[in-house]
């Protein structure tokens, strides 16, 4: 009669090969920090410090949300008792280890990346929840940066020249859907967009100081091409629509809202610097467009002001294609954000909810607020709130739907839906989605490979659970082990902000600050009016000239829109927390609410905290990073005794190394400053 062993998850019974992260692939200054920490506190502690630094840099590059990046890093620090702090600025990052004994600086430019936002956060979560080791986490993050966990379809749009297809598409659709252009203007904008993409491609390839010229040369190219079409195309071109549509991606609209969020949550210095920086960079773009228009038109001011018969010729309210065109524009934005193509439907759903609520509420409120901007403010706030709530609901729904698929493939020990009709249906639906997405060439091949590994893993699992069978572990080849690690990390909950950020980008007012600067370059004309005045029975006629208060109040409108969107995000996050609290308090216990049956309240708290920014700033910043209780003193890596005779044979090799290289051995966009050490 056969018995059964206690059931364990696949990841805990697979005989993993002891692959080690190549520390030599790190920049030289980070290598020196690693070897110092390894000598003092051991390899595991040193690698976790390296992981925090690497994760902080990549997350900051991918979304520039300092509030959220700090939360994730803080969870890793608290989990493993790391003695380190960090300072995340707009561009510059500082990491301090061992009370300032070692310090690393990095300069990280903007490079929005929804896929990396999601992956790097999942890696950190999997490490914190002890589902992978720090060696596995570092190797996976290294492979991620080199595109080994991105689908081929995503690799095409990730870098040039593939990304060139996005620029004309986004320019043309934005010109019509946002800025009052017609189809002729869309064609001109597509040409300008392609030229702008080629300029960025060329200067990025050259690298170095040439990249500083991207904004001004992109603006100049756009202004020159638009001016040529206006001059030789019958003067029927709506130049403002073309300029704003083409430069839409280059405007730092999201940064305005992030800056307001940071100011509102207490990060005053970062928020103010970010707001001012993006305002100046937007001015550079508009100045470039002005230069280009000046080069191709003798009367550039007249060309810019010639809008009456050229702009706003299409009433979008009457067009059936308004929503399809917006979705096409949103798809181009998802491509710019490097959103996984196979999941475009998720991003488009959130974007459509935000846009349609904003659009319809604006129409409803416009007639009620003709003399103020409360209609704009309320529409943005409600749209942002709805986007947050819908994004969180969608991500939670996807997590719930994929639970049965992940639980079966990973053979989780707490899974109870193995032989249920609902469990079979959910598994088959998810498996079908993986197969279809790979068949059309959009999905990751590794996802399909792991699905095809299921019979092999199931057979070995059944043998392992049989007490009468000699099998003691599950054996996989090296490639299958890597795919298993990828599956474990991918099974973590979705990053809500990776889903939400493209929607915020579509709602934010990057073009409004550009209108402000264009009005500074091309002053709007005075409004001419004819009025009559009766004096002593004699009727006098006179002409008045008044400033265009609407055209000159763009900065006020910018503040209204940016602040209302930021408030909408905060209110949406607050509403989500209230809903989750009420749901957990009234309807279920921790075990019922968490899909994995986790009973640890601390894990649930970490999960909830990763998506919020409301409690980002503590009232007091305790200088003591780690408080060690007497009972736990032996667990603190700082108190672990290390054999002084055991040294690191390669430590001295890197003490005097001054050359700085990138992770992959090539020059990078980051500025690596020298590590500061305290010397006796």
C-alpha positions in Angstrom: 0.0 0.0 0.0 1.5 3.3 -1.1 1.8 6.4 1.2 2.2 10.1 0.5 4.9 12.5 1.5 4.1 16.0 2.6 3.5 18.1 -0.6 5.9 20.9 -1.4 6.1 23.5 -4.1 8.2 22.6 -7.2 10.7 25.4 -6.5 11.5 23.9 -3.1 12.2 20.4 -4.4 14.0 21.0 -7.7 17.7 20.2 -7.5 19.1 23.6 -8.6 22.6 23.9 -9.9 24.7 26.3 -7.9 25.1 29.0 -10.5 26.7 32.2 -9.2 26.4 35.8 -10.2 29.4 37.1 -11.9 30.6 40.0 -9.7 33.1 40.9 -12.3 30.2 42.2 -14.5 29.6 45.0 -12.0 31.0 48.5 -12.4 34.4 48.8 -10.7 33.3 51.1 -7.9 30.4 48.7 -7.0 32.9 45.8 -7.1 35.1 47.6 -4.6 32.1 48.1 -2.3 31.1 44.4 -2.7 34.5 43.0 -1.8 34.8 45.3 1.2 31.4 44.2 2.5 32.1 40.6 1.6 35.3 40.8 3.7 33.5 42.3 6.7 30.0 40.6 6.7 30.0 37.8 4.2 29.0 37.2 0.6 25.3 37.0 1.1 25.1 40.4 2.8 27.3 42.0 0.2 25.2 40.6 -2.7 22.0 41.9 -1.1 23.5 45.4 -0.9 24.5 45.1 -4.6 20.9 44.0 -5.4 19.4 47.0 -3.7 21.7 49.4 -5.7 21.1 47.6 -9.0 17.3 47.5 -8.4 17.2 51.1 -7.3 19.0 52.3 -10.5 16.9 50.2 -12.9 13.5 51.1 -11.2 14.4 54.7 -11.1 15.3 54.6 -14.8 12.1 52.8 -15.7 9.5 55.0 -14.0 11.2 57.9 -12.1 8.8 57.4 -9.2 11.2 58.1 -6.3 8.4 57.5 -3.8 7.6 54.0 -5.0 11.3 53.0 -5.6 12.1 54.0 -2.0 9.3 51.8 -0.7 10.5 48.7 -2.6 14.1 49.3 -1.5 13.0 49.8 2.1 11.3 46.4 2.1 14.4 44.7 0.9 16.5 46.6 3.5 14.1 45.8 6.4 13.8 42.1 5.4 17.5 41.4 5.4 18.7 44.0 7.9 20.9 46.0 5.6 22.7 49.0 7.0 22.4 51.4 4.1 20.5 54.5 3.1 19.8 56.2 -0.2 18.9 59.6 -1.7 16.9 59.5 -4.9 16.9 62.7 -6.7 15.4 63.7 -10.1 18.5 62.4 -12.0 21.2 61.8 -9.4 21.1 58.9 -6.9 23.2 58.4 -3.9 23.7 55.1 -2.0 25.4 55.1 1.4 26.5 51.9 3.2 27.7 51.3 6.7 26.8 54.8 8.1 28.4 56.6 5.2 31.6 54.5 5.2 31.0 53.8 1.5 29.0 55.9 -0.9 28.1 55.5 -4.6 26.6 58.1 -6.9 24.7 57.4 -10.1 23.2 59.6 -12.8 20.1 58.0 -14.3 18.2 59.7 -17.1 14.6 59.3 -18.0 13.7 56.2 -20.0 10.1 55.1 -19.2 9.8 51.4 -19.4 6.6 49.6 -18.2 7.9 46.1 -18.8 11.0 46.7 -16.7 8.9 48.5 -14.0 7.0 45.3 -13.6 9.9 42.8 -13.9 12.3 44.5 -11.5 9.6 45.0 -8.9 8.6 41.3 -9.2 12.3 40.3 -8.7 12.5 42.3 -5.5 9.2 40.9 -4.2 10.2 37.3 -5.0 13.5 37.9 -3.1 11.8 39.6 -0.1 9.2 36.7 0.1 12.1 34.2 -0.1 10.9 32.6 -3.3 14.3 33.0 -4.9 17.9 33.5 -3.7 19.9 36.7 -4.1 22.2 34.9 -6.6 19.1 34.0 -8.7 17.7 37.5 -8.3 20.9 39.2 -9.5 21.4 36.8 -12.4 17.8 37.3 -13.5 18.0 41.1 -13.3 21.2 40.9 -15.4 19.5 38.8 -18.0 16.5 41.1 -18.0 18.6 44.1 -18.8 20.0 42.2 -21.8 16.6 41.4 -23.2 16.6 37.7 -22.4 13.1 37.9 -20.7 11.5 40.1 -23.3 9.4 38.7 -26.2 10.9 39.1 -29.7 8.0 41.4 -30.5 9.0 43.6 -27.6 12.6 43.6 -28.5 11.7 45.1 -31.9 10.1 48.2 -30.3 12.5 48.4 -27.4 15.3 50.1 -29.3 16.1 51.7 -32.6 15.6 51.2 -35.5 12.4 49.3 -34.6 11.1 52.2 -32.5 11.1 54.5 -35.5 7.6 53.1 -36.5 6.1 54.6 -33.3 7.1 58.3 -33.9 5.0 59.0 -37.0 2.1 57.0 -35.7 1.9 58.9 -32.4 2.5 62.2 -34.1 -0.3 61.7 -36.6 -2.9 60.4 -34.2 -2.1 63.0 -31.4 -2.4 65.8 -34.0 -6.0 64.9 -34.7 -7.3 63.5 -31.4 -5.8 66.1 -29.1 -4.8 69.3 -30.9 -7.4 70.1 -33.5 -5.7 69.0 -36.7 -7.3 67.4 -39.7 -6.1 64.5 -41.8 -3.8 66.7 -43.9 -2.2 67.9 -40.7 -1.9 64.2 -39.6 0.1 63.4 -42.7 2.5 66.4 -42.2 2.9 65.4 -38.5 3.7 61.8 -39.6 6.6 63.2 -41.7 7.7 65.4 -38.8 7.5 62.4 -36.4 9.7 60.2 -38.6 12.2 63.0 -38.9 12.2 63.5 -35.2 12.7 59.8 -34.6 15.7 59.7 -37.0 17.3 62.7 -35.3 17.0 61.0 -31.9 18.3 57.7 -33.4 21.3 59.4 -34.9 22.3 61.4 -31.9 21.7 58.5 -29.5 23.9 56.4 -31.7 26.7 59.0 -31.6 26.2 59.3 -27.9 28.2 61.5 -25.5 27.5 65.2 -25.7 25.6 64.8 -28.9 22.6 63.5 -26.9 22.3 66.9 -25.2 21.2 68.3 -28.6 18.3 65.9 -29.1 15.6 68.3 -27.8 16.7 71.4 -29.7 17.4 69.6 -33.0 14.1 67.6 -32.8 12.2 70.9 -32.3 14.1 72.6 -35.1 13.5 69.7 -37.5 9.8 69.7 -36.6 9.5 73.5 -37.1 11.4 73.5 -40.4 9.3 70.6 -42.0 6.0 72.1 -40.7 7.0 75.5 -42.0 7.9 74.1 -45.5 4.5 72.4 -45.8 2.8 75.6 -44.7 4.7 77.7 -47.2 4.5 75.5 -50.2 1.2 73.7 -49.4 -1.2 76.5 -49.8 -0.9 77.8 -46.2 -3.6 75.4 -45.1 -1.5 73.8 -42.4 -2.4 74.0 -38.7 1.1 74.5 -37.3 0.2 74.4 -33.6 -1.5 71.0 -34.0 1.5 69.6 -36.0 4.1 71.0 -33.6 2.3 69.8 -30.4 1.4 66.4 -31.9 5.0 65.7 -33.1 6.6 66.8 -29.9 4.0 65.1 -27.7 6.4 62.2 -26.8 9.3 64.6 -26.1 7.2 66.7 -23.7 7.7 65.6 -20.1 4.1 65.7 -19.2 4.1 62.8 -16.8 6.9 64.6 -14.8 4.6 67.5 -14.1 2.1 65.3 -12.3 4.9 63.3 -10.5 6.4 66.6 -9.4 3.1 67.7 -7.9 2.7 64.3 -6.2 6.1 64.6 -4.7 5.4 68.1 -3.4 2.1 67.0 -2.0 3.5 64.0 -0.2 6.4 65.8 1.4 9.3 65.4 -1.1 9.5 69.1 -1.7 13.1 69.4 -3.0 12.7 66.6 -5.6 9.2 67.8 -6.6 10.2 71.4 -7.2 13.4 70.5 -9.0 11.5 68.1 -11.3 8.8 70.6 -12.1 11.3 73.3 -13.0 13.6 71.0 -14.9 10.8 69.7 -17.2 9.5 73.2 -17.8 12.9 74.4 -19.0 13.4 71.3 -21.2 10.0 71.8 -22.7 11.0 75.4 -23.5 14.1 74.1 -25.3 11.8 72.0 -27.6 9.5 75.0 -28.3 12.5 77.2 -29.0 13.8 74.7 -31.5 10.4 74.6 -33.3 10.5 78.4 -33.4 14.0 78.3 -35.0 12.9 75.8 -37.6 9.8 77.9 -38.5 11.9 81.0 -38.8 14.3 79.3 -41.2 11.6 78.4 -43.6 9.2 81.3 -43.3 9.8 85.0 -43.5 6.7 85.8 -41.5 6.9 83.1 -38.9 4.5 84.9 -36.5 1.8 85.2 -39.2 2.2 81.5 -40.0 1.8 80.5 -36.4 -1.2 82.7 -35.9 -2.9 81.6 -39.1 -5.2 79.2 -37.2 -8.7 80.4 -37.9 -9.3 78.5 -41.1 -6.7 75.7 -40.5 -7.3 74.4 -37.0 -10.3 72.7 -35.3 -12.0 71.8 -38.6 -13.2 68.4 -37.3 -15.8 68.1 -34.6 -14.8 65.0 -32.8 -18.2 64.7 -31.0 -19.8 63.8 -34.3 -17.2 61.3 -35.4 -17.6 57.5 -35.0 -13.9 57.0 -35.2 -13.0 59.1 -32.2 -12.5 56.2 -29.8 -10.7 53.9 -32.4 -8.4 56.8 -33.2 -7.7 57.4 -29.5 -7.0 53.7 -29.0 -4.5 53.8 -31.9 -2.8 56.8 -30.3 -2.8 55.0 -27.0 -1.2 51.9 -28.6 1.6 54.1 -29.9 2.1 55.5 -26.4 2.2 51.9 -25.0 4.9 51.2 -27.6 6.9 54.2 -26.4 6.5 53.0 -22.8 7.8 49.5 -24.0 4.7 47.9 -22.7 4.6 44.1 -23.6 2.6 43.9 -26.8 0.9 40.7 -25.7 -0.6 42.7 -22.8 -1.6 45.8 -24.8 -5.3 45.1 -24.1 -4.7 45.8 -20.4 -3.1 49.2 -21.0 -5.7 50.2 -23.6 -8.5 49.3 -21.3 -7.2 51.5 -18.5 -6.4 54.3 -20.9 -9.9 54.2 -22.5 -11.6 54.4 -19.1 -9.6 57.4 -18.1 -10.0 59.2 -21.5 -13.7 58.6 -21.9 -14.6 59.6 -18.3 -12.5 62.8 -18.8 -14.0 63.5 -22.2 -17.7 62.9 -21.2 -17.5 64.7 -17.9 -15.8 67.7 -19.6 -18.7 68.0 -22.0 -21.2 67.7 -19.2 -19.5 70.4 -17.0 -18.4 72.8 -19.7 -21.8 74.5 -20.0 -22.0 74.9 -16.2 -18.5 76.5 -15.8 -18.1 78.9 -18.6 -16.1 81.4 -16.6 -13.8 79.2 -14.6 -11.7 76.1 -14.9 -13.6 73.9 -12.4 -14.9 71.8 -15.3 -11.3 70.9 -16.4 -10.2 70.3 -12.8 -13.1 68.1 -11.8 -13.0 66.1 -15.1 -9.3 65.4 -14.6 -9.7 64.4 -10.9 -12.5 62.0 -11.6 -10.7 60.5 -14.6 -7.5 60.0 -12.6 -9.5 58.4 -9.7 -11.4 56.1 -12.0 -8.1 55.1 -13.8 -6.5 54.2 -10.5 -9.5 52.2 -9.2 -9.9 50.4 -12.6 -6.2 49.6 -12.9 -6.1 48.1 -9.4 -9.3 46.2 -10.0 -8.0 44.9 -13.4 -4.6 43.9 -12.0 -6.2 42.1 -9.0 -8.6 40.4 -11.4 -5.8 39.2 -13.6 -3.9 37.9 -10.5 -7.0 36.0 -9.4 -7.6 34.5 -12.9 -3.9 33.5 -13.3 -3.7 32.0 -9.9 -5.0 28.6 -10.9 -2.6 28.5 -13.9 0.5 29.4 -11.8 -0.5 27.2 -8.9 -0.8 24.1 -11.1 2.4 24.7 -13.1 4.4 25.4 -9.9 2.5 22.7 -8.0 2.0 24.9 -5.0 1.5 23.0 -1.8 -1.5 25.0 -0.7 -3.4 24.7 -4.0 -6.8 23.1 -3.6 -8.3 23.6 -7.1 -6.5 20.6 -8.7 -9.6 18.6 -9.5 -12.3 21.2 -9.7 -14.3 22.3 -12.8 -13.6 26.0 -12.1 -9.9 25.3 -11.7 -9.7 23.3 -14.9 -11.5 26.0 -16.8 -9.2 28.8 -15.5 -6.1 26.8 -16.2 -7.2 25.9 -19.8 -8.1 29.5 -20.5 -4.7 30.8 -19.4 -2.9 28.0 -21.2 -4.9 28.8 -24.4 -3.9 32.4 -24.0 -0.2 31.5 -23.8 -0.5 29.2 -26.8 -2.3 31.7 -29.0 0.0 34.6 -28.1 3.0 32.5 -29.1 1.3 31.3 -32.2 0.8 34.9 -33.4 4.3 35.7 -32.5 3.6 38.2 -29.6 4.2 36.1 -26.5 7.4 35.0 -24.7 8.6 31.6 -25.9 9.7 30.7 -22.4 6.1 30.9 -21.2 5.1 28.3 -23.8 8.2 26.2 -22.9 7.2 26.1 -19.2 3.7 25.1 -20.2 5.1 22.2 -22.2 7.3 21.2 -19.2 4.1 20.6 -17.1 3.7 16.9 -17.9 7.4 16.2 -17.0 7.1 18.1 -13.8 3.8 16.5 -12.9 5.2 13.0 -13.4 8.2 13.7 -11.2 6.1 15.4 -8.6 3.8 12.4 -8.4 6.9 10.1 -7.9 8.3 12.5 -5.3 5.0 12.5 -3.3 4.9 8.7 -3.3 6.7 7.3 -0.2 7.4 4.0 -2.0 9.2 5.7 -4.9 13.0 6.3 -4.6 12.8 9.8 -6.1 14.1 12.5 -3.7 14.0 15.6 -5.9 12.9 16.9 -9.3 15.6 17.1 -11.9 15.7 19.7 -14.6 18.3 20.7 -17.2 20.0 24.1 -16.9 17.7 25.8 -19.4 14.6 24.4 -17.7 15.9 25.6 -14.3 16.1 29.2 -15.7 12.6 28.9 -17.1 11.4 27.8 -13.7 12.9 30.8 -12.0 11.3 33.0 -14.6 8.0 31.4 -14.0 8.3 31.9 -10.2 9.1 35.6 -10.6 6.4 36.1 -13.3 3.8 34.6 -10.9 4.2 37.5 -8.5 1.4 40.0 -8.5 1.3 42.6 -11.3 2.8 46.0 -10.7 -0.2 48.4 -10.8 1.9 51.4 -11.6 3.4 49.7 -14.7 -0.2 49.4 -15.9 -1.2 52.9 -14.8 1.7 55.1 -15.9 0.9 55.1 -19.7 -2.6 56.2 -18.8 -1.2 59.1 -16.7 0.9 60.0 -19.6 -2.2 60.3 -21.9 -4.0 62.4 -19.3 -1.1 64.8 -18.3 -0.7 68.3 -19.6 2.8 68.3 -21.3 1.3 70.2 -24.3 -0.1 72.9 -22.0 3.3 74.1 -20.8 4.4 74.0 -24.5 1.5 76.3 -25.3 2.7 78.7 -22.6 6.2 78.8 -24.1 4.9 79.1 -27.7 2.8 82.1 -26.5 6.1 83.6 -25.1 7.8 83.1 -28.5 4.7 84.1 -30.6 2.7 86.5 -28.6 -1.1 86.1 -29.1 -2.8 89.0 -30.8 -4.9 91.5 -28.9 -8.7 90.9 -29.2 -10.2 93.6 -31.2 -13.8 94.7 -30.4 -16.1 97.5 -31.7 -18.3 99.1 -29.1 -20.8 102.1 -29.0 -21.0 104.7 -26.3 -24.0 107.1 -25.9 -22.9 110.6 -24.5 -25.5 113.2 -24.3 -27.7 111.6 -26.9 -24.8 111.3 -29.3 -23.7 107.8 -30.2 -20.0 107.3 -30.5 -18.3 104.2 -31.9 -14.8 103.1 -30.8 -12.5 100.2 -31.1 -11.1 98.3 -28.1 -8.0 96.1 -27.9 -7.9 93.6 -25.0 -5.4 90.9 -24.1 -6.5 87.4 -24.8 -6.8 86.2 -21.2 -7.4 82.6 -22.2 -4.3 82.4 -24.3 -2.2 84.2 -21.6 -3.5 82.0 -18.8 -1.9 78.8 -20.0 0.3 78.5 -16.9 -2.7 78.8 -14.6 -4.4 76.1 -16.7 -1.3 73.9 -16.4 -1.4 74.2 -12.6 -5.1 73.4 -12.6 -4.7 70.3 -14.8 -1.5 69.0 -13.2 -2.7 69.5 -9.7 -6.2 68.0 -10.4 -4.6 64.9 -11.9 -2.2 64.5 -9.0 -5.1 64.9 -6.5 -7.1 62.3 -8.6 -4.3 59.8 -8.3 -4.0 60.4 -4.5 -7.7 60.2 -4.0 -7.9 57.1 -6.1 -5.2 55.4 -4.1 -6.9 56.4 -0.9 -10.2 55.0 -2.1 -8.6 51.7 -3.1 -7.1 51.4 0.4 -10.5 52.1 2.0 -12.2 49.5 -0.2 -9.5 46.9 0.5 -9.7 47.6 4.3 -13.4 47.3 4.4 -13.4 44.1 2.3 -10.8 42.4 4.4 -12.4 43.5 7.7 -16.0 42.6 6.9 -16.0 39.8 4.3 -12.9 37.7 4.8 -9.9 36.8 6.9 -6.3 37.0 5.8 -6.3 33.4 4.7 -9.3 33.9 2.5 -8.3 37.2 0.9 -4.8 36.2 -0.1 -4.9 33.9 -3.1 -1.9 31.9 -1.9 -3.3 31.2 1.6 -0.6 33.2 3.2 -1.3 33.9 6.9 1.4 36.4 7.5 -0.1 39.8 8.0 3.3 41.4 7.4 3.4 40.0 3.9 0.0 41.3 3.2 1.1 44.7 4.5 4.1 44.7 2.3 2.0 43.8 -0.7 -0.5 46.7 0.0 2.3 49.2 0.7 4.1 48.7 -2.6 1.4 50.3 -4.7 0.7 53.3 -2.4 2.5 56.6 -2.0 0.3 58.2 0.7 2.5 57.2 3.6 5.8 57.8 1.8 7.3 60.2 4.4 7.7 59.2 8.0 7.2 61.9 10.7 10.7 61.2 12.0 13.8 59.9 10.3 15.4 57.7 12.9 19.2 57.8 12.4 19.4 54.3 13.6 18.7 52.1 10.6 18.5 48.8 12.4 17.5 48.2 16.0 18.9 44.9 17.1 17.2 43.1 20.0 19.3 41.1 22.4 17.5 38.0 21.5 18.2 38.5 17.8 21.7 39.8 18.1 23.2 36.6 16.7 21.1 37.1 13.5 22.5 40.5 12.7 25.1 40.2 10.0 27.1 43.0 11.5 27.6 41.0 14.7 28.6 37.8 12.9 32.1 36.7 13.6 34.3 36.1 10.6 37.5 34.2 10.5 40.2 36.9 10.1 42.4 34.4 8.3 39.9 34.1 5.5 40.5 36.9 3.1 39.5 37.7 -0.4 42.3 36.9 -2.9 41.0 39.4 -5.4 40.2 42.2 -3.1 43.5 44.0 -3.5 43.2 43.7 -7.3 40.3 46.1 -7.3 41.5 48.6 -4.7 43.4 50.7 -7.1 41.2 50.2 -10.2 40.0 53.6 -11.5 38.4 52.6 -14.8 34.6 52.6 -14.7 32.6 50.3 -17.0 29.0 49.5 -17.5 27.3 46.2 -16.4 27.8 44.8 -19.9 31.3 46.2 -20.4 30.2 49.2 -22.5 29.9 52.9 -21.8 26.7 53.9 -20.1 24.5 56.9 -19.4 25.3 56.9 -15.7 28.0 58.9 -14.0 30.0 56.7 -11.7 31.7 58.8 -9.0 34.5 57.5 -6.8 33.6 55.5 -3.8 34.3 57.4 -0.6 36.0 55.4 2.2 36.9 56.4 5.7 40.6 55.8 6.3 42.2 55.5 9.7 
